[in-house]
Amino acid sequence: MSNGAGDPVQYWFNTRTGKVEKGQQSSWEHLMGPYPTAEEAAGALEIAKHRNESWDDDDDVWRGKDG
């Protein structure tokens, strides 16, 4: 999908309101993204949670700790 100017439409998750925004509408300090779809943007917190858990596991391996 495009915004008419040839650029793809991007979606953002607003951490303050808990809502998905089509295009950047709010201050960057409250946004997670961009995401290619509204559905992915709606799952931004879950995506971040899984990434953090994965990075924590990688840190444990790097430090030589058992999972």
PDB file of N, H, CA, C and O in Angstrom:
ATOM      1  N   MET A   1       0.859  -1.180   0.000  1.00  0.00           N
ATOM      2  CA  MET A   1       0.000   0.000   0.000  1.00  0.00           C
ATOM      3  C   MET A   1       0.901   1.237   0.000  1.00  0.00           C
ATOM      4  O   MET A   1       1.984   1.229   0.586  1.00  0.00           O
ATOM      5  N   SER A   2       0.449   2.274  -0.650  1.00  0.00           N
ATOM      6  H   SER A   2      -0.431   2.280  -1.125  1.00  0.00           H
ATOM      7  CA  SER A   2       1.235   3.503  -0.782  1.00  0.00           C
ATOM      8  C   SER A   2       0.426   4.687  -0.273  1.00  0.00           C
ATOM      9  O   SER A   2      -0.802   4.632  -0.197  1.00  0.00           O
ATOM     10  N   ASN A   3       1.126   5.746   0.071  1.00  0.00           N
ATOM     11  H   ASN A   3       2.123   5.790   0.010  1.00  0.00           H
ATOM     12  CA  ASN A   3       0.440   6.946   0.565  1.00  0.00           C
ATOM     13  C   ASN A   3       0.082   7.922  -0.552  1.00  0.00           C
ATOM     14  O   ASN A   3      -0.330   9.050  -0.280  1.00  0.00           O
ATOM     15  N   GLY A   4       0.235   7.500  -1.794  1.00  0.00           N
ATOM     16  H   GLY A   4       0.570   6.584  -2.014  1.00  0.00           H
ATOM     17  CA  GLY A   4      -0.084   8.361  -2.921  1.00  0.00           C
ATOM     18  C   GLY A   4       1.127   9.107  -3.445  1.00  0.00           C
ATOM     19  O   GLY A   4       1.129   9.546  -4.595  1.00  0.00           O
ATOM     20  N   ALA A   5       2.143   9.257  -2.638  1.00  0.00           N
ATOM     21  H   ALA A   5       2.141   8.900  -1.703  1.00  0.00           H
ATOM     22  CA  ALA A   5       3.376   9.925  -3.047  1.00  0.00           C
ATOM     23  C   ALA A   5       4.427   8.898  -3.444  1.00  0.00           C
ATOM     24  O   ALA A   5       5.583   9.249  -3.681  1.00  0.00           O
ATOM     25  N   GLY A   6       4.030   7.634  -3.516  1.00  0.00           N
ATOM     26  H   GLY A   6       3.091   7.349  -3.323  1.00  0.00           H
ATOM     27  CA  GLY A   6       4.959   6.573  -3.863  1.00  0.00           C
ATOM     28  C   GLY A   6       5.609   5.915  -2.666  1.00  0.00           C
ATOM     29  O   GLY A   6       6.241   4.868  -2.811  1.00  0.00           O
ATOM     30  N   ASP A   7       5.473   6.494  -1.496  1.00  0.00           N
ATOM     31  H   ASP A   7       4.960   7.344  -1.378  1.00  0.00           H
ATOM     32  CA  ASP A   7       6.034   5.906  -0.282  1.00  0.00           C
ATOM     33  C   ASP A   7       5.025   4.929   0.315  1.00  0.00           C
ATOM     34  O   ASP A   7       3.824   5.197   0.292  1.00  0.00           O
ATOM     35  N   PRO A   8       5.495   3.798   0.848  1.00  0.00           N
ATOM     36  CA  PRO A   8       4.551   2.869   1.475  1.00  0.00           C
ATOM     37  C   PRO A   8       3.933   3.474   2.738  1.00  0.00           C
ATOM     38  O   PRO A   8       4.573   4.242   3.457  1.00  0.00           O
ATOM     39  N   VAL A   9       2.696   3.112   2.983  1.00  0.00           N
ATOM     40  H   VAL A   9       2.177   2.488   2.399  1.00  0.00           H
ATOM     41  CA  VAL A   9       2.022   3.556   4.207  1.00  0.00           C
ATOM     42  C   VAL A   9       2.661   2.828   5.375  1.00  0.00           C
ATOM     43  O   VAL A   9       2.920   1.627   5.298  1.00  0.00           O
ATOM     44  N   GLN A  10       2.912   3.541   6.437  1.00  0.00           N
ATOM     45  H   GLN A  10       2.702   4.516   6.499  1.00  0.00           H
ATOM     46  CA  GLN A  10       3.489   2.951   7.639  1.00  0.00           C
ATOM     47  C   GLN A  10       2.543   3.159   8.808  1.00  0.00           C
ATOM     48  O   GLN A  10       1.811   4.147   8.877  1.00  0.00           O
ATOM     49  N   TYR A  11       2.578   2.203   9.725  1.00  0.00           N
ATOM     50  H   TYR A  11       3.172   1.401   9.669  1.00  0.00           H
ATOM     51  CA  TYR A  11       1.726   2.258  10.906  1.00  0.00           C
ATOM     52  C   TYR A  11       2.598   2.302  12.147  1.00  0.00           C
ATOM     53  O   TYR A  11       3.686   1.727  12.188  1.00  0.00           O
ATOM     54  N   TRP A  12       2.096   2.995  13.152  1.00  0.00           N
ATOM     55  H   TRP A  12       1.212   3.461  13.119  1.00  0.00           H
ATOM     56  CA  TRP A  12       2.837   3.203  14.393  1.00  0.00           C
ATOM     57  C   TRP A  12       1.938   2.840  15.565  1.00  0.00           C
ATOM     58  O   TRP A  12       0.718   2.986  15.488  1.00  0.00           O
ATOM     59  N   PHE A  13       2.542   2.365  16.653  1.00  0.00           N
ATOM     60  H   PHE A  13       3.533   2.245  16.716  1.00  0.00           H
ATOM     61  CA  PHE A  13       1.801   2.111  17.882  1.00  0.00           C
ATOM     62  C   PHE A  13       2.121   3.230  18.847  1.00  0.00           C
ATOM     63  O   PHE A  13       3.286   3.492  19.143  1.00  0.00           O
ATOM     64  N   ASN A  14       1.079   3.894  19.340  1.00  0.00           N
ATOM     65  H   ASN A  14       0.132   3.681  19.099  1.00  0.00           H
ATOM     66  CA  ASN A  14       1.249   4.995  20.281  1.00  0.00           C
ATOM     67  C   ASN A  14       1.179   4.424  21.695  1.00  0.00           C
ATOM     68  O   ASN A  14       0.134   3.932  22.122  1.00  0.00           O
ATOM     69  N   THR A  15       2.291   4.494  22.413  1.00  0.00           N
ATOM     70  H   THR A  15       3.139   4.894  22.066  1.00  0.00           H
ATOM     71  CA  THR A  15       2.355   3.909  23.762  1.00  0.00           C
ATOM     72  C   THR A  15       1.569   4.710  24.785  1.00  0.00           C
ATOM     73  O   THR A  15       1.224   4.185  25.844  1.00  0.00           O
ATOM     74  N   ARG A  16       1.286   5.947  24.495  1.00  0.00           N
ATOM     75  H   ARG A  16       1.566   6.373  23.635  1.00  0.00           H
ATOM     76  CA  ARG A  16       0.520   6.772  25.428  1.00  0.00           C
ATOM     77  C   ARG A  16      -0.978   6.478  25.312  1.00  0.00           C
ATOM     78  O   ARG A  16      -1.673   6.355  26.321  1.00  0.00           O
ATOM     79  N   THR A  17      -1.464   6.368  24.081  1.00  0.00           N
ATOM     80  H   THR A  17      -0.899   6.468  23.262  1.00  0.00           H
ATOM     81  CA  THR A  17      -2.892   6.151  23.873  1.00  0.00           C
ATOM     82  C   THR A  17      -3.258   4.679  23.731  1.00  0.00           C
ATOM     83  O   THR A  17      -4.411   4.297  23.930  1.00  0.00           O
ATOM     84  N   GLY A  18      -2.260   3.846  23.383  1.00  0.00           N
ATOM     85  H   GLY A  18      -1.323   4.157  23.221  1.00  0.00           H
ATOM     86  CA  GLY A  18      -2.533   2.431  23.147  1.00  0.00           C
ATOM     87  C   GLY A  18      -3.202   2.176  21.807  1.00  0.00           C
ATOM     88  O   GLY A  18      -3.776   1.109  21.593  1.00  0.00           O
ATOM     89  N   LYS A  19      -3.133   3.151  20.899  1.00  0.00           N
ATOM     90  H   LYS A  19      -2.666   4.018  21.072  1.00  0.00           H
ATOM     91  CA  LYS A  19      -3.801   3.033  19.598  1.00  0.00           C
ATOM     92  C   LYS A  19      -2.789   3.019  18.460  1.00  0.00           C
ATOM     93  O   LYS A  19      -1.673   3.524  18.580  1.00  0.00           O
ATOM     94  N   VAL A  20      -3.224   2.418  17.345  1.00  0.00           N
ATOM     95  H   VAL A  20      -4.131   2.008  17.248  1.00  0.00           H
ATOM     96  CA  VAL A  20      -2.425   2.390  16.130  1.00  0.00           C
ATOM     97  C   VAL A  20      -2.698   3.655  15.337  1.00  0.00           C
ATOM     98  O   VAL A  20      -3.842   4.094  15.221  1.00  0.00           O
ATOM     99  N   GLU A  21      -1.630   4.239  14.787  1.00  0.00           N
ATOM    100  H   GLU A  21      -0.701   3.882  14.881  1.00  0.00           H
ATOM    101  CA  GLU A  21      -1.753   5.425  13.957  1.00  0.00           C
ATOM    102  C   GLU A  21      -1.311   5.088  12.540  1.00  0.00           C
ATOM    103  O   GLU A  21      -0.294   4.421  12.343  1.00  0.00           O
ATOM    104  N   LYS A  22      -2.064   5.543  11.567  1.00  0.00           N
ATOM    105  H   LYS A  22      -2.889   6.084  11.726  1.00  0.00           H
ATOM    106  CA  LYS A  22      -1.678   5.389  10.168  1.00  0.00           C
ATOM    107  C   LYS A  22      -0.846   6.606   9.812  1.00  0.00           C
ATOM    108  O   LYS A  22      -1.360   7.722   9.746  1.00  0.00           O
ATOM    109  N   GLY A  23       0.440   6.387   9.584  1.00  0.00           N
ATOM    110  H   GLY A  23       0.858   5.480   9.638  1.00  0.00           H
ATOM    111  CA  GLY A  23       1.359   7.499   9.397  1.00  0.00           C
ATOM    112  C   GLY A  23       1.715   8.073  10.762  1.00  0.00           C
ATOM    113  O   GLY A  23       1.002   7.865  11.744  1.00  0.00           O
ATOM    114  N   GLN A  24       2.824   8.795  10.806  1.00  0.00           N
ATOM    115  H   GLN A  24       3.402   8.964  10.008  1.00  0.00           H
ATOM    116  CA  GLN A  24       3.258   9.379  12.073  1.00  0.00           C
ATOM    117  C   GLN A  24       2.410  10.593  12.388  1.00  0.00           C
ATOM    118  O   GLN A  24       2.477  11.606  11.691  1.00  0.00           O
ATOM    119  N   GLN A  25       1.601  10.489  13.452  1.00  0.00           N
ATOM    120  H   GLN A  25       1.547   9.667  14.018  1.00  0.00           H
ATOM    121  CA  GLN A  25       0.709  11.575  13.841  1.00  0.00           C
ATOM    122  C   GLN A  25       1.093  12.201  15.181  1.00  0.00           C
ATOM    123  O   GLN A  25       0.690  13.325  15.480  1.00  0.00           O
ATOM    124  N   SER A  26       1.860  11.484  15.976  1.00  0.00           N
ATOM    125  H   SER A  26       2.187  10.571  15.733  1.00  0.00           H
ATOM    126  CA  SER A  26       2.194  11.935  17.329  1.00  0.00           C
ATOM    127  C   SER A  26       3.689  12.123  17.484  1.00  0.00           C
ATOM    128  O   SER A  26       4.467  11.813  16.582  1.00  0.00           O
ATOM    129  N   SER A  27       4.076  12.631  18.629  1.00  0.00           N
ATOM    130  H   SER A  27       3.444  12.883  19.362  1.00  0.00           H
ATOM    131  CA  SER A  27       5.481  12.825  18.958  1.00  0.00           C
ATOM    132  C   SER A  27       6.213  11.483  18.942  1.00  0.00           C
ATOM    133  O   SER A  27       5.672  10.463  19.370  1.00  0.00           O
ATOM    134  N   TRP A  28       7.440  11.497  18.447  1.00  0.00           N
ATOM    135  H   TRP A  28       7.880  12.325  18.099  1.00  0.00           H
ATOM    136  CA  TRP A  28       8.248  10.286  18.371  1.00  0.00           C
ATOM    137  C   TRP A  28       8.423   9.627  19.738  1.00  0.00           C
ATOM    138  O   TRP A  28       8.588   8.410  19.818  1.00  0.00           O
ATOM    139  N   GLU A  29       8.390  10.410  20.806  1.00  0.00           N
ATOM    140  H   GLU A  29       8.256  11.399  20.741  1.00  0.00           H
ATOM    141  CA  GLU A  29       8.641   9.832  22.127  1.00  0.00           C
ATOM    142  C   GLU A  29       7.544   8.865  22.562  1.00  0.00           C
ATOM    143  O   GLU A  29       7.728   8.111  23.518  1.00  0.00           O
ATOM    144  N   HIS A  30       6.399   8.878  21.866  1.00  0.00           N
ATOM    145  H   HIS A  30       6.250   9.490  21.089  1.00  0.00           H
ATOM    146  CA  HIS A  30       5.289   7.991  22.221  1.00  0.00           C
ATOM    147  C   HIS A  30       5.032   6.903  21.183  1.00  0.00           C
ATOM    148  O   HIS A  30       4.036   6.185  21.277  1.00  0.00           O
ATOM    149  N   LEU A  31       5.923   6.771  20.189  1.00  0.00           N
ATOM    150  H   LEU A  31       6.731   7.354  20.113  1.00  0.00           H
ATOM    151  CA  LEU A  31       5.650   5.854  19.090  1.00  0.00           C
ATOM    152  C   LEU A  31       6.617   4.685  19.028  1.00  0.00           C
ATOM    153  O   LEU A  31       7.803   4.817  19.332  1.00  0.00           O
ATOM    154  N   MET A  32       6.085   3.540  18.628  1.00  0.00           N
ATOM    155  H   MET A  32       5.122   3.433  18.381  1.00  0.00           H
ATOM    156  CA  MET A  32       6.879   2.366  18.298  1.00  0.00           C
ATOM    157  C   MET A  32       6.576   2.060  16.836  1.00  0.00           C
ATOM    158  O   MET A  32       5.419   2.077  16.417  1.00  0.00           O
ATOM    159  N   GLY A  33       7.611   1.784  16.074  1.00  0.00           N
ATOM    160  H   GLY A  33       8.551   1.770  16.415  1.00  0.00           H
ATOM    161  CA  GLY A  33       7.400   1.471  14.671  1.00  0.00           C
ATOM    162  C   GLY A  33       8.496   2.085  13.830  1.00  0.00           C
ATOM    163  O   GLY A  33       9.495   2.570  14.361  1.00  0.00           O
ATOM    164  N   PRO A  34       8.321   2.066  12.556  1.00  0.00           N
ATOM    165  CA  PRO A  34       7.091   1.792  11.831  1.00  0.00           C
ATOM    166  C   PRO A  34       6.883   0.304  11.579  1.00  0.00           C
ATOM    167  O   PRO A  34       7.818  -0.493  11.646  1.00  0.00           O
ATOM    168  N   TYR A  35       5.648  -0.045  11.292  1.00  0.00           N
ATOM    169  H   TYR A  35       4.888   0.602  11.238  1.00  0.00           H
ATOM    170  CA  TYR A  35       5.246  -1.394  10.929  1.00  0.00           C
ATOM    171  C   TYR A  35       4.522  -1.329   9.596  1.00  0.00           C
ATOM    172  O   TYR A  35       3.881  -0.324   9.290  1.00  0.00           O
ATOM    173  N   PRO A  36       4.614  -2.393   8.790  1.00  0.00           N
ATOM    174  CA  PRO A  36       3.978  -2.369   7.470  1.00  0.00           C
ATOM    175  C   PRO A  36       2.457  -2.512   7.496  1.00  0.00           C
ATOM    176  O   PRO A  36       1.783  -2.150   6.532  1.00  0.00           O
ATOM    177  N   THR A  37       1.916  -3.038   8.598  1.00  0.00           N
ATOM    178  H   THR A  37       2.463  -3.332   9.381  1.00  0.00           H
ATOM    179  CA  THR A  37       0.463  -3.210   8.685  1.00  0.00           C
ATOM    180  C   THR A  37      -0.039  -2.724  10.045  1.00  0.00           C
ATOM    181  O   THR A  37       0.714  -2.651  11.016  1.00  0.00           O
ATOM    182  N   ALA A  38      -1.325  -2.397  10.087  1.00  0.00           N
ATOM    183  H   ALA A  38      -1.937  -2.456   9.299  1.00  0.00           H
ATOM    184  CA  ALA A  38      -1.940  -1.984  11.353  1.00  0.00           C
ATOM    185  C   ALA A  38      -1.927  -3.138  12.351  1.00  0.00           C
ATOM    186  O   ALA A  38      -1.768  -2.919  13.552  1.00  0.00           O
ATOM    187  N   GLU A  39      -2.093  -4.364  11.860  1.00  0.00           N
ATOM    188  H   GLU A  39      -2.222  -4.542  10.884  1.00  0.00           H
ATOM    189  CA  GLU A  39      -2.101  -5.529  12.747  1.00  0.00           C
ATOM    190  C   GLU A  39      -0.756  -5.702  13.443  1.00  0.00           C
ATOM    191  O   GLU A  39      -0.698  -5.982  14.640  1.00  0.00           O
ATOM    192  N   GLU A  40       0.329  -5.532  12.676  1.00  0.00           N
ATOM    193  H   GLU A  40       0.281  -5.304  11.703  1.00  0.00           H
ATOM    194  CA  GLU A  40       1.651  -5.639  13.298  1.00  0.00           C
ATOM    195  C   GLU A  40       1.879  -4.514  14.299  1.00  0.00           C
ATOM    196  O   GLU A  40       2.444  -4.742  15.369  1.00  0.00           O
ATOM    197  N   ALA A  41       1.452  -3.322  13.968  1.00  0.00           N
ATOM    198  H   ALA A  41       0.993  -3.136  13.099  1.00  0.00           H
ATOM    199  CA  ALA A  41       1.600  -2.192  14.891  1.00  0.00           C
ATOM    200  C   ALA A  41       0.825  -2.451  16.179  1.00  0.00           C
ATOM    201  O   ALA A  41       1.293  -2.105  17.263  1.00  0.00           O
ATOM    202  N   ALA A  42      -0.357  -3.058  16.070  1.00  0.00           N
ATOM    203  H   ALA A  42      -0.738  -3.339  15.189  1.00  0.00           H
ATOM    204  CA  ALA A  42      -1.167  -3.353  17.259  1.00  0.00           C
ATOM    205  C   ALA A  42      -0.453  -4.345  18.173  1.00  0.00           C
ATOM    206  O   ALA A  42      -0.699  -4.358  19.379  1.00  0.00           O
ATOM    207  N   GLY A  43       0.422  -5.170  17.616  1.00  0.00           N
ATOM    208  H   GLY A  43       0.621  -5.160  16.636  1.00  0.00           H
ATOM    209  CA  GLY A  43       1.166  -6.144  18.412  1.00  0.00           C
ATOM    210  C   GLY A  43       2.546  -5.654  18.820  1.00  0.00           C
ATOM    211  O   GLY A  43       3.393  -6.462  19.199  1.00  0.00           O
ATOM    212  N   ALA A  44       2.792  -4.356  18.751  1.00  0.00           N
ATOM    213  H   ALA A  44       2.103  -3.700  18.443  1.00  0.00           H
ATOM    214  CA  ALA A  44       4.121  -3.797  19.002  1.00  0.00           C
ATOM    215  C   ALA A  44       4.669  -4.169  20.377  1.00  0.00           C
ATOM    216  O   ALA A  44       5.843  -4.521  20.494  1.00  0.00           O
ATOM    217  N   LEU A  45       3.855  -4.097  21.402  1.00  0.00           N
ATOM    218  H   LEU A  45       2.902  -3.811  21.307  1.00  0.00           H
ATOM    219  CA  LEU A  45       4.346  -4.408  22.749  1.00  0.00           C
ATOM    220  C   LEU A  45       4.715  -5.876  22.875  1.00  0.00           C
ATOM    221  O   LEU A  45       5.702  -6.210  23.530  1.00  0.00           O
ATOM    222  N   GLU A  46       3.941  -6.753  22.259  1.00  0.00           N
ATOM    223  H   GLU A  46       3.139  -6.481  21.726  1.00  0.00           H
ATOM    224  CA  GLU A  46       4.242  -8.184  22.296  1.00  0.00           C
ATOM    225  C   GLU A  46       5.515  -8.485  21.505  1.00  0.00           C
ATOM    226  O   GLU A  46       6.338  -9.297  21.929  1.00  0.00           O
ATOM    227  N   ILE A  47       5.672  -7.827  20.355  1.00  0.00           N
ATOM    228  H   ILE A  47       5.004  -7.168  20.011  1.00  0.00           H
ATOM    229  CA  ILE A  47       6.893  -7.987  19.567  1.00  0.00           C
ATOM    230  C   ILE A  47       8.104  -7.544  20.386  1.00  0.00           C
ATOM    231  O   ILE A  47       9.121  -8.237  20.412  1.00  0.00           O
ATOM    232  N   ALA A  48       8.001  -6.399  21.049  1.00  0.00           N
ATOM    233  H   ALA A  48       7.175  -5.836  21.028  1.00  0.00           H
ATOM    234  CA  ALA A  48       9.106  -5.892  21.872  1.00  0.00           C
ATOM    235  C   ALA A  48       9.406  -6.843  23.021  1.00  0.00           C
ATOM    236  O   ALA A  48      10.571  -7.073  23.346  1.00  0.00           O
ATOM    237  N   LYS A  49       8.370  -7.397  23.637  1.00  0.00           N
ATOM    238  H   LYS A  49       7.424  -7.210  23.373  1.00  0.00           H
ATOM    239  CA  LYS A  49       8.559  -8.340  24.743  1.00  0.00           C
ATOM    240  C   LYS A  49       9.350  -9.558  24.277  1.00  0.00           C
ATOM    241  O   LYS A  49      10.287  -9.988  24.950  1.00  0.00           O
ATOM    242  N   HIS A  50       8.971 -10.114  23.122  1.00  0.00           N
ATOM    243  H   HIS A  50       8.210  -9.764  22.576  1.00  0.00           H
ATOM    244  CA  HIS A  50       9.675 -11.291  22.606  1.00  0.00           C
ATOM    245  C   HIS A  50      11.115 -10.967  22.226  1.00  0.00           C
ATOM    246  O   HIS A  50      12.016 -11.771  22.465  1.00  0.00           O
ATOM    247  N   ARG A  51      11.333  -9.810  21.642  1.00  0.00           N
ATOM    248  H   ARG A  51      10.601  -9.157  21.448  1.00  0.00           H
ATOM    249  CA  ARG A  51      12.704  -9.414  21.287  1.00  0.00           C
ATOM    250  C   ARG A  51      13.548  -9.254  22.539  1.00  0.00           C
ATOM    251  O   ARG A  51      14.696  -9.698  22.569  1.00  0.00           O
ATOM    252  N   ASN A  52      13.002  -8.629  23.569  1.00  0.00           N
ATOM    253  H   ASN A  52      12.069  -8.268  23.544  1.00  0.00           H
ATOM    254  CA  ASN A  52      13.744  -8.448  24.820  1.00  0.00           C
ATOM    255  C   ASN A  52      14.095  -9.780  25.451  1.00  0.00           C
ATOM    256  O   ASN A  52      15.211  -9.965  25.938  1.00  0.00           O
ATOM    257  N   GLU A  53      13.142 -10.721  25.446  1.00  0.00           N
ATOM    258  H   GLU A  53      12.236 -10.571  25.050  1.00  0.00           H
ATOM    259  CA  GLU A  53      13.407 -12.043  26.005  1.00  0.00           C
ATOM    260  C   GLU A  53      14.513 -12.747  25.224  1.00  0.00           C
ATOM    261  O   GLU A  53      15.381 -13.392  25.813  1.00  0.00           O
ATOM    262  N   SER A  54      14.479 -12.622  23.908  1.00  0.00           N
ATOM    263  H   SER A  54      13.774 -12.097  23.430  1.00  0.00           H
ATOM    264  CA  SER A  54      15.509 -13.232  23.072  1.00  0.00           C
ATOM    265  C   SER A  54      16.872 -12.619  23.353  1.00  0.00           C
ATOM    266  O   SER A  54      17.872 -13.329  23.459  1.00  0.00           O
ATOM    267  N   TRP A  55      16.905 -11.296  23.471  1.00  0.00           N
ATOM    268  H   TRP A  55      16.093 -10.719  23.384  1.00  0.00           H
ATOM    269  CA  TRP A  55      18.175 -10.628  23.779  1.00  0.00           C
ATOM    270  C   TRP A  55      18.675 -11.004  25.166  1.00  0.00           C
ATOM    271  O   TRP A  55      19.881 -11.155  25.360  1.00  0.00           O
ATOM    272  N   ASP A  56      17.779 -11.158  26.133  1.00  0.00           N
ATOM    273  H   ASP A  56      16.800 -11.036  25.975  1.00  0.00           H
ATOM    274  CA  ASP A  56      18.180 -11.591  27.473  1.00  0.00           C
ATOM    275  C   ASP A  56      18.800 -12.982  27.418  1.00  0.00           C
ATOM    276  O   ASP A  56      19.806 -13.244  28.077  1.00  0.00           O
ATOM    277  N   ASP A  57      18.196 -13.874  26.629  1.00  0.00           N
ATOM    278  H   ASP A  57      17.379 -13.660  26.094  1.00  0.00           H
ATOM    279  CA  ASP A  57      18.748 -15.224  26.465  1.00  0.00           C
ATOM    280  C   ASP A  57      20.132 -15.157  25.828  1.00  0.00           C
ATOM    281  O   ASP A  57      21.049 -15.861  26.251  1.00  0.00           O
ATOM    282  N   ASP A  58      20.283 -14.300  24.800  1.00  0.00           N
ATOM    283  H   ASP A  58      19.538 -13.728  24.457  1.00  0.00           H
ATOM    284  CA  ASP A  58      21.591 -14.140  24.161  1.00  0.00           C
ATOM    285  C   ASP A  58      22.624 -13.612  25.147  1.00  0.00           C
ATOM    286  O   ASP A  58      23.773 -14.052  25.140  1.00  0.00           O
ATOM    287  N   ASP A  59      22.218 -12.668  25.995  1.00  0.00           N
ATOM    288  H   ASP A  59      21.284 -12.310  26.001  1.00  0.00           H
ATOM    289  CA  ASP A  59      23.129 -12.136  27.017  1.00  0.00           C
ATOM    290  C   ASP A  59      23.565 -13.233  27.977  1.00  0.00           C
ATOM    291  O   ASP A  59      24.736 -13.308  28.347  1.00  0.00           O
ATOM    292  N   ASP A  60      22.627 -14.084  28.380  1.00  0.00           N
ATOM    293  H   ASP A  60      21.675 -14.023  28.080  1.00  0.00           H
ATOM    294  CA  ASP A  60      22.964 -15.179  29.288  1.00  0.00           C
ATOM    295  C   ASP A  60      23.980 -16.121  28.650  1.00  0.00           C
ATOM    296  O   ASP A  60      24.915 -16.560  29.320  1.00  0.00           O
ATOM    297  N   VAL A  61      23.814 -16.436  27.375  1.00  0.00           N
ATOM    298  H   VAL A  61      23.054 -16.079  26.831  1.00  0.00           H
ATOM    299  CA  VAL A  61      24.761 -17.305  26.672  1.00  0.00           C
ATOM    300  C   VAL A  61      26.122 -16.627  26.612  1.00  0.00           C
ATOM    301  O   VAL A  61      27.149 -17.259  26.857  1.00  0.00           O
ATOM    302  N   TRP A  62      26.126 -15.338  26.285  1.00  0.00           N
ATOM    303  H   TRP A  62      25.292 -14.824  26.087  1.00  0.00           H
ATOM    304  CA  TRP A  62      27.377 -14.599  26.181  1.00  0.00           C
ATOM    305  C   TRP A  62      28.121 -14.574  27.522  1.00  0.00           C
ATOM    306  O   TRP A  62      29.350 -14.638  27.568  1.00  0.00           O
ATOM    307  N   ARG A  63      27.349 -14.479  28.607  1.00  0.00           N
ATOM    308  H   ARG A  63      26.351 -14.426  28.569  1.00  0.00           H
ATOM    309  CA  ARG A  63      27.963 -14.438  29.945  1.00  0.00           C
ATOM    310  C   ARG A  63      28.293 -15.823  30.474  1.00  0.00           C
ATOM    311  O   ARG A  63      28.906 -15.949  31.534  1.00  0.00           O
ATOM    312  N   GLY A  64      27.895 -16.869  29.751  1.00  0.00           N
ATOM    313  H   GLY A  64      27.397 -16.767  28.889  1.00  0.00           H
ATOM    314  CA  GLY A  64      28.178 -18.236  30.177  1.00  0.00           C
ATOM    315  C   GLY A  64      27.203 -18.774  31.191  1.00  0.00           C
ATOM    316  O   GLY A  64      27.504 -19.751  31.877  1.00  0.00           O
ATOM    317  N   LYS A  65      26.025 -18.154  31.306  1.00  0.00           N
ATOM    318  H   LYS A  65      25.781 -17.361  30.748  1.00  0.00           H
ATOM    319  CA  LYS A  65      25.011 -18.617  32.244  1.00  0.00           C
ATOM    320  C   LYS A  65      24.149 -19.664  31.567  1.00  0.00           C
ATOM    321  O   LYS A  65      23.909 -19.606  30.361  1.00  0.00           O
ATOM    322  N   ASP A  66      23.685 -20.624  32.357  1.00  0.00           N
ATOM    323  H   ASP A  66      23.880 -20.671  33.336  1.00  0.00           H
ATOM    324  CA  ASP A  66      22.733 -21.610  31.847  1.00  0.00           C
ATOM    325  C   ASP A  66      21.353 -20.991  31.878  1.00  0.00           C
ATOM    326  O   ASP A  66      21.031 -20.227  32.788  1.00  0.00           O
ATOM    327  N   GLY A  67      20.504 -21.327  30.855  1.00  0.00           N
ATOM    328  H   GLY A  67      20.765 -21.948  30.116  1.00  0.00           H
ATOM    329  CA  GLY A  67      19.163 -20.813  30.747  1.00  0.00           C
ATOM    330  C   GLY A  67      18.330 -21.237  31.874  1.00  0.00           C
ATOM    331  O   GLY A  67      17.152 -20.884  31.938  1.00  0.00           O
TER     332      GLY A  67
END
